[in-house]
Amino acid sequence: MKPLKRIFVVGGELTTFIGKGHPDFVWKKHPDFGKRENPTLEQYLTQAINGALEKTGVDAEAIDRGFVGNFAGELFNSQGHLGAMAVRANEKLVGKPFTRLEGACASGGLAILSAMDALHAGSDVVMAVGAEVQTTVSAREGAGYLARASHWEEERSIDEFTFPAMFARRAKHYKEAFGVTDEDIAHVTVKAYENANKNPKAHMCKVSWDLESASKPGDRNPAFLGNEDLKPHLKVSDCSQVSDGGAAVILATEEGLKKLGKKPEDCIEVLAYSQATSPLGQVKDYTVLDNTKMAADQVYADAGITPEQVQVAEVHDCFAVTELLMYEALGFAEKGRGAELARAGETSLTGKIPVNTGGGLLAFGHPVGATGVKQLLEIYRQMKGQCGDYQLAERPEIGLTANMGGDDRTTVCIALKDVR
């Protein structure tokens, strides 16, 4: 929808995203194993919330409401009821209405949408926070937890690693339909890691892939699926990260900015936002993200902009092929031609439409509930020139986020504009 009143992103905080491959992540082969432990879900929530308050200079007393994005706290952390967990972060939040939202990998985006709805309903200053800790169990057990975002009865049996198999299926159909190669898809991976290597908060800030290694299976890059039909179409390098982390953002109306002593020029503005939802297990065409396209078409219409006007985008690259499909669903490329955009470098930091400038889910990381909030903050940080070594040469004025849950079953899109 097009906001009925002006809504501004005041700023926020990103924790470092960590997991295997990050030097600060403690696991059984790490030298600190047994000496210290990784942060908990509550610690990530607390760090993100208090960091957002500190970074923006907002007193917690000014927050009217809060919304928490989290997908599977009950499974990974034996912890639900996360609205009440979040207010433990700051004593001034006690008594304020905080509520958890769940929409699989779009949980963070839904927290932001709910925050904006609350601003329309009369609140002036609202917080959206997302967090996930997924490294508490083995990869196989975690794959079963994440499979809850599919239609369990109909889709769980596709493979032990359900979601990798579902997107290997998309890769198979996409390659066969349009002559796309594994090397074409690998361009997305290489870009993601190059960007993450410039980003100190990224899960894979110290890991890289070259095009040859990312294009072919090998000892470092196994094709790991059990489904023999789909196994050739997905490798480790094609997958987003199993990450822990958190993010929080503060949004306000014009009246809220006055209460905070801030000006619109300190912020970025929401032009429009949308959510589309499609039935679980009913994907009609594996070569198209049709649900994302519905959300994107709506947000473009409500914002009064075209894809050609977007100068930076944060898209849901849960797998490398998904980013190519996102290019097409968002109108950056015609159907079947997303790979051409990647090969030409048009979505790199120096391209005509930079995408996932901090590394995306592939390399920045994917703590599920935090991802949608992180996307919004990344657009804010690019527009305000705060991205350090991966800052775009020219600060973008128009940006877009696309946060997707499940096999393109829930999508949140937000169009944003810098205020100058």
C-alpha positions in Angstrom: 0.0 0.0 0.0 1.0 3.6 -0.3 1.4 5.1 3.2 -1.6 7.2 4.3 0.9 9.3 6.3 4.6 9.8 5.8 6.7 7.0 7.4 10.4 7.3 8.0 13.2 4.9 8.8 15.1 6.6 11.6 17.9 4.0 11.7 18.9 0.9 13.6 21.5 -1.7 14.4 22.9 -4.9 12.9 24.7 -7.4 14.9 27.5 -9.4 13.3 26.1 -12.4 11.6 28.1 -15.6 12.5 28.2 -19.3 12.0 30.6 -21.9 10.7 33.2 -20.1 8.6 33.3 -17.0 10.7 36.3 -16.5 13.0 34.2 -15.6 16.0 32.0 -18.7 15.8 32.8 -21.3 18.3 32.3 -24.9 17.2 34.0 -28.2 18.0 37.0 -27.5 15.8 37.5 -23.9 17.1 40.4 -23.3 19.5 37.9 -21.7 22.0 35.6 -24.7 22.0 34.7 -25.5 25.6 36.1 -22.1 26.8 33.3 -19.9 25.6 29.9 -20.1 23.9 28.2 -18.4 21.1 25.6 -15.6 21.8 22.1 -16.7 22.6 18.8 -15.7 20.9 18.1 -13.3 23.8 21.6 -11.8 23.6 21.1 -11.1 19.9 17.7 -9.5 20.6 19.2 -7.4 23.3 22.2 -6.3 21.3 20.1 -5.3 18.3 17.5 -3.4 20.4 19.8 -1.5 22.6 22.2 -0.9 19.7 19.4 0.6 17.6 18.4 2.9 20.5 22.1 4.0 20.9 22.8 4.4 17.2 19.7 6.6 16.7 19.9 8.4 20.0 16.3 7.4 20.7 15.3 6.9 24.3 13.5 3.6 24.8 10.7 5.5 26.6 9.8 6.9 23.2 9.0 3.5 21.6 5.2 3.1 21.4 5.1 -0.5 20.1 7.5 -3.3 19.0 7.3 -6.2 16.6 9.7 -9.2 16.6 10.4 -11.3 13.6 11.4 -14.9 14.3 10.7 -18.2 12.5 11.7 -21.1 14.7 12.7 -20.1 18.2 10.7 -22.9 19.7 12.7 -25.5 17.6 16.2 -24.1 17.6 16.2 -22.5 21.1 13.2 -24.0 23.0 12.0 -20.4 23.2 8.7 -18.9 22.1 6.9 -15.8 23.4 9.5 -13.5 22.0 7.6 -10.3 22.4 8.0 -10.7 26.2 11.6 -11.8 25.7 12.4 -8.6 23.7 11.3 -6.2 26.5 13.9 -7.8 28.8 16.4 -5.9 26.7 15.7 -2.5 28.3 13.7 -1.7 31.5 12.1 1.3 29.8 10.4 -1.1 27.4 8.6 -3.0 30.2 4.8 -2.7 29.8 5.0 -1.6 26.1 3.2 -3.9 23.6 5.7 -6.1 21.8 4.4 -8.9 19.5 6.1 -11.7 17.6 5.5 -12.3 13.8 6.2 -15.5 11.9 6.3 -15.9 8.2 9.2 -18.3 7.6 12.1 -16.4 6.1 9.9 -13.3 5.6 9.3 -13.0 9.4 11.5 -9.9 9.6 9.7 -8.2 6.7 6.4 -9.0 8.4 7.6 -7.3 11.6 8.4 -4.2 9.6 5.0 -4.2 7.9 3.3 -4.6 11.2 5.3 -1.7 12.5 4.1 0.5 9.6 0.5 -0.6 10.1 0.9 0.5 13.8 2.1 3.9 12.7 -1.1 4.2 10.5 -3.2 3.1 13.5 -1.9 6.0 15.7 1.5 5.1 17.0 4.3 7.6 16.4 7.5 5.7 17.1 7.8 1.9 16.5 10.5 -0.7 16.6 10.9 -3.8 14.4 13.4 -6.4 15.5 14.4 -9.7 14.0 16.7 -12.4 15.3 17.4 -16.1 14.8 19.9 -18.6 16.3 20.1 -21.7 14.1 23.5 -23.2 15.0 22.3 -25.1 18.1 21.7 -28.4 16.1 23.3 -30.3 13.3 22.7 -29.3 9.7 20.5 -32.3 9.1 18.3 -31.6 12.2 18.2 -27.9 11.3 17.1 -28.8 7.7 14.1 -30.6 9.2 13.2 -27.6 11.3 13.4 -25.3 8.3 11.3 -27.7 6.3 8.3 -26.5 8.5 8.2 -23.5 6.0 7.1 -26.0 3.3 3.9 -28.0 3.1 5.2 -30.6 5.5 2.8 -33.4 4.5 3.3 -33.0 0.7 6.9 -31.6 0.4 9.1 -32.8 3.3 9.8 -36.1 1.5 11.5 -34.5 -1.5 14.8 -34.7 0.3 16.4 -34.8 3.8 17.5 -31.3 2.9 14.0 -30.1 1.9 14.6 -26.5 1.0 17.9 -27.0 -0.9 16.1 -29.7 -2.9 13.1 -27.4 -3.6 15.4 -24.7 -5.1 17.5 -27.3 -6.9 14.3 -28.2 -8.6 13.9 -24.5 -9.6 17.5 -24.5 -10.8 16.9 -27.6 -12.9 13.8 -26.2 -14.6 15.4 -22.8 -15.1 18.5 -24.2 -16.7 16.6 -26.5 -18.9 14.1 -23.8 -20.0 16.6 -21.0 -20.8 20.0 -22.7 -21.4 21.4 -21.3 -18.2 24.6 -23.0 -16.9 26.1 -23.6 -13.5 28.8 -21.1 -14.3 26.1 -18.5 -15.0 24.6 -19.1 -11.5 28.1 -19.1 -10.0 28.5 -15.4 -10.9 25.9 -14.6 -8.2 27.9 -16.6 -5.6 31.2 -14.9 -6.5 29.7 -11.4 -6.3 28.1 -12.2 -3.0 31.4 -13.3 -1.4 33.3 -10.4 -2.9 30.9 -8.0 -1.3 30.9 -9.8 2.0 34.7 -9.6 2.1 34.3 -5.8 2.3 31.7 -6.1 5.1 33.0 -6.7 8.6 29.5 -7.7 9.8 29.2 -10.5 7.3 29.2 -14.2 8.2 31.6 -14.9 5.3 33.8 -11.9 5.6 36.9 -14.1 5.6 35.8 -16.6 2.9 35.9 -16.3 -0.9 34.9 -18.3 -4.0 36.3 -18.0 -7.5 34.2 -18.6 -10.5 35.7 -22.0 -11.4 35.4 -23.5 -7.9 31.8 -22.1 -7.5 30.8 -23.6 -10.9 31.7 -27.2 -10.3 31.2 -29.8 -7.6 34.3 -30.9 -5.7 35.7 -31.7 -2.3 35.1 -28.2 -1.0 31.9 -27.8 -2.9 29.9 -31.0 -2.8 26.6 -31.7 -4.4 25.1 -33.0 -1.2 21.4 -33.8 -2.0 20.1 -37.4 -1.7 17.6 -36.9 -4.4 19.5 -38.2 -7.4 17.3 -36.2 -10.0 18.0 -32.9 -8.2 21.6 -33.6 -6.9 23.4 -32.2 -9.9 21.7 -28.9 -9.7 22.8 -27.6 -6.2 26.2 -27.4 -4.5 27.3 -25.9 -1.2 28.4 -22.7 -2.9 24.8 -22.2 -4.1 23.4 -22.1 -0.6 22.8 -19.2 1.9 24.3 -19.5 5.3 23.1 -21.1 8.5 23.7 -17.9 10.6 23.0 -16.5 14.0 22.3 -12.7 14.4 19.9 -9.9 15.0 18.8 -6.6 13.6 16.5 -3.8 14.8 15.1 -0.7 13.1 13.1 2.3 14.4 10.4 3.8 12.3 8.4 7.0 12.9 5.7 9.3 11.5 6.3 13.1 11.1 4.9 13.6 14.5 7.2 10.9 15.8 10.2 12.7 14.3 9.2 15.9 16.1 9.0 14.0 19.4 12.5 12.5 18.8 14.0 15.9 17.8 14.8 14.6 14.3 14.3 16.0 10.8 13.2 14.1 7.7 16.7 14.7 6.2 18.1 12.4 9.0 16.0 9.5 7.7 14.9 7.7 4.6 11.2 7.5 3.7 8.9 4.6 2.9 7.3 5.1 -0.6 5.2 2.0 -0.5 5.0 -1.6 0.9 3.3 -4.8 0.0 2.8 -8.4 1.0 1.7 -11.2 -1.2 0.9 -14.7 -0.1 0.3 -17.9 -2.1 -0.8 -21.4 -1.1 1.9 -23.8 0.3 2.9 -26.5 -2.1 1.2 -25.0 -5.2 4.0 -23.6 -7.3 2.7 -23.5 -10.9 6.0 -22.6 -12.7 9.4 -23.3 -11.1 11.1 -20.8 -13.4 9.1 -17.8 -12.0 8.8 -16.3 -8.5 5.2 -15.4 -9.2 4.3 -14.5 -5.6 7.3 -12.1 -5.4 6.2 -10.6 -8.8 2.7 -9.9 -7.4 4.2 -8.1 -4.4 6.7 -6.1 -6.6 4.1 -5.1 -9.1 1.9 -3.8 -6.3 4.7 -1.8 -4.6 5.8 -0.3 -7.9 2.2 0.8 -8.6 1.7 2.3 -5.2 5.1 4.0 -5.1 4.7 5.4 -8.5 8.1 4.1 -9.7 9.4 1.7 -12.2 12.1 -1.0 -11.9 14.4 1.2 -14.0 14.4 3.9 -11.3 15.7 1.5 -8.6 19.3 2.3 -7.8 20.0 -0.4 -5.1 18.1 -3.5 -4.0 18.2 -6.1 -1.3 16.7 -9.3 -2.5 16.2 -12.7 -1.0 19.0 -14.9 -2.4 18.4 -18.0 -0.2 20.1 -19.9 -3.1 22.1 -18.4 -5.9 19.5 -19.3 -8.5 16.9 -17.4 -6.5 18.7 -14.1 -7.0 18.5 -14.6 -10.8 14.8 -15.3 -10.4 14.5 -12.2 -8.2 16.0 -10.0 -10.9 13.2 -11.2 -13.2 10.3 -11.0 -10.7 11.4 -7.5 -9.7 11.6 -6.3 -13.3 15.4 -5.8 -13.5 15.6 -8.4 -16.3 13.2 -10.1 -18.7 12.1 -13.7 -18.0 15.0 -16.1 -18.6 17.6 -13.3 -18.8 18.6 -12.7 -15.2 21.8 -14.7 -15.8 22.8 -12.1 -18.5 22.6 -9.4 -15.9 24.8 -11.3 -13.5 27.4 -12.3 -16.1 27.7 -8.7 -17.3 28.4 -7.5 -13.7 25.3 -5.2 -13.7 24.3 -6.2 -10.2 27.8 -5.6 -8.7 28.8 -2.6 -6.6 29.8 -0.8 -9.8 26.9 -2.1 -12.0 23.7 -0.2 -13.1 21.6 -1.9 -10.4 23.7 -3.1 -7.4 22.0 -6.0 -5.6 22.8 -7.3 -2.1 25.8 -4.9 -1.6 26.8 -6.4 1.7 26.8 -10.0 0.5 23.1 -11.0 0.7 21.9 -14.2 2.3 24.6 -16.2 0.5 27.5 -14.4 2.2 26.3 -11.7 4.6 24.3 -14.5 6.2 20.7 -15.6 6.8 19.6 -15.6 10.5 16.1 -16.1 9.3 14.0 -13.7 11.4 16.6 -11.0 11.1 16.9 -11.0 7.3 14.0 -8.7 6.4 15.0 -6.2 9.0 18.6 -6.3 7.8 17.5 -5.7 4.2 15.8 -2.4 5.2 18.8 -1.3 7.2 21.2 -2.0 4.4 19.2 0.3 2.1 19.2 2.9 4.8 22.9 2.6 5.3 23.7 2.8 1.6 21.5 5.9 1.2 23.2 7.6 4.2 26.7 6.6 3.1 27.4 4.3 6.1 28.6 1.1 4.3 32.3 1.6 4.5 34.3 -0.4 2.0 31.2 -1.6 0.2 29.6 1.9 0.0 28.4 2.7 -3.5 30.3 5.4 -5.3 27.1 7.5 -5.6 24.6 7.4 -2.8 21.4 5.9 -4.1 18.1 7.8 -3.9 15.6 5.0 -4.7 15.8 1.5 -3.2 13.8 -1.7 -3.0 13.7 -4.8 -0.7 12.2 -8.2 -1.4 12.0 -10.6 1.6 10.6 -14.0 0.7 9.3 -16.8 2.9 9.2 -20.5 1.9 9.3 -21.5 -1.8 8.0 -18.0 -2.8 4.9 -18.4 -0.7 5.1 -15.2 1.4 6.8 -12.0 0.1 7.3 -8.6 1.5 8.4 -5.7 -0.7 9.3 -2.2 0.4 10.2 0.8 -1.8 12.3 3.5 -0.2 13.6 7.0 -0.9 16.4 9.0 0.6 15.4 12.3 2.1 17.8 15.0 1.1 
